[in-house]
Amino acid sequence: MHRSPSIVRARRPWLTSAGLAALLATSALHAETWVITDQAHPVSGKADRLILLDAPSRIEAELASGLPADPRRAERIARDRLSQGGADLQRRIASAYQGVTDAWSLGITSLPAVVVDQRYVVYGETDVARALDRVERHRRPRP
């Protein structure tokens, strides 16, 4: 099912009026862009941050690949894999789960989502440049 792209404000229940003023002041200087998606919903273009919501499950599948049926051996092998992955694997895991948390905290409801300044969300757009253009048109003062 394909839906046409839509733009909404990101849900930020904890954003105060002072925080909103600071956000508005900085948004004119630089539009921070996040793409929130998964492998099934590819997006083209450049963003400041790419959040793949299926990253945690892909890392878990990678770690669990080919484990034996014996639980003790499987646990030992999994621990070895985690250990061998070192700091790089730990960063990948932390980044993957932080991305899911950040998407959840914004109230993302469908994929793909292009988030601008953690304030605007364009749903359904697969091209970052077009999403940014939609946000810019939305932000312009109306006559």
Secondary structure, DSSP 8 states (H G I E B T S, - for coil): -----EEEE---TT--HHHHHHHHHHHTT---EEEEE-TTS--BS--SEEEETTHHHHHHHHHHTT--SSHHHHHHHHHHHHHHHHHHHHHHHHHHHHHHHHHHHHT--SSSEEEETTTEEEES--BHHHHHHHHHHHHS---
